[in-house]
Amino acid sequence: MSVKQGIKYDAPESAKDIPAFIKFHGLNMDEILDPLNSFKNFNEFFYRCVCLRCHRIPRPLSPFDVPQETQARRPTC
């Protein structure tokens, strides 16, 4: 994404794009911990916390484990 797009999605008006993004990508709302109206902009939604029981990371990670990119960037909640 471009810097311009990042700035756009930091704006409060971008929060209105969240429901369409969820619908288009078929996201499971049961996996999202926070209510939709808690996100101040699209970028906050994009790095949202998810239900850990839905996305387990093997512990301990061995040298042979390769977590998915989304698992590696998920914030700890």
Beta strands, then each sheet from edge to edge (+ up, - down):
end
